C-alpha cells in the first residue's frame, strides 16, 4: 500500500473508534508466542571478507603505485600515490563504519534499550 491509501484507512478508522480499542493483553500474548529470530551464520560474511581482502591484496601487491605510495608515505613525502593510498584506506574505513552502524541499527530495540539477538 502507499501512504495515500494508509491515510484514507487511518481517517476512516479514527471516525469509527473515538478512543483506543482495548486488547486485553492480546498483543502481549501474540508477541510472546512468536518464534525467536533465526541466528545468522557468520561464516559466509567472514569468508567473503577474507576473500575480498585477499583479492585486493593480490591485485595491488604487484602494482607500482602501491609500492611508491607506501615508500613515499613511510619516508614522509606527500606524493600523489601516497595521497591516493591514504584516501582509499580512509574511504574503506568509512564504508566499514557505515556498514557496521547500519547493521547495528537493525539489532537495537530503543524501547527496551537492549540488543535483539
N, C-alpha and C positions, 0 to 999 in steps of 0.2 A: 504494500500500500504506500501511497505517497502522503505527504504532510497534509494536503488539501482534504483527502478522504478522512484522515485521522481527526482533523479539526471538525469536520461535519459530525463524525461519530461522537466526539467529545462534547460538542454542543448539545446534541440530542440526548446523550446520557445525563448531562447536567440538568436538562429540563425535566427529565423523568425522576431523578433522585436528587432531592434538595440537600441531603446530608449523607455522610459516608454510610455505606451498607455494612452492617456488622457481619463478620465472617466467623465468629465464634471459634477462633483458633484454626480455621481451615488452612490458611496459608502456612502457618507454622507446622501443621501436620504434614502437609504436602512437601515442604522443604526438608523435613526430617526423613521422609521416605525416598527422596531422590537418591540415586546412586552417586557415589563419590566420583570425582573427576578421574578419568584414567591417567595413570602416570605416564609421563613422556619418556621415551627411550632417549638416552643421552649419547649412545654410541654413534648414531648417524651424524649428529652435529659435530662430535669430536672427530670422526673420520673425515668429514667434509672439510673441517677447518685445517686439519693436518695435511690433507691432500692439496688444498689451496695454498697453504704456506710452502709446501714442498715444490709445487709447480711454480710459484712466484720466485722462490729462491733459485730453482734450477734455470729459469729463463733469464734471471738477472745476474747470476753469478759470472757469466761469461761476457756480460755487456760492459763495454769500456766506460760508459757514462757512470755506471755504478762504482767501478773501481776508482775513477777520477773523483767522483763525488766524495767517497769515503776518504780518499787521500787528502783532498782539499779540506774537508771538514776537520779531520784529525790534526792537520797542520795549522788550522786556524784561518785559512784563506776563505774568502767569501766569493765563490765562483758560481756560475750558472748551474753546473751539475750538482754542487753542494746544496744550492737553494732548491733545486728540483727534488733531490733526495729528501731534504728536510720537509718540504711541502707534502710530498707523497706519504711520508711517515706520519705527519700530523693529520692528514686527511683520513688515513686508515684508522688512527686512534679515535678521531671524532666520529667516524662511522660506527666503530665498535661501541663507543659510548652511547650513541643514539639508539643502536640496536638493543643494547642492554637496558636502557630506560624504557624502550617500547615493550620489551618482554616482561620487565618487572611490573609495568603498569597493568598488564593483564592479570597478574597474580596477586595484586594488593587489593584488599577489600577495605575501603576507607570507613565504612560504617562500623566495622568491628575492630579496626586498627590491627589487623593481622594478615599474614600471608596466606593465600589459598594454595593448598598443595594438591 
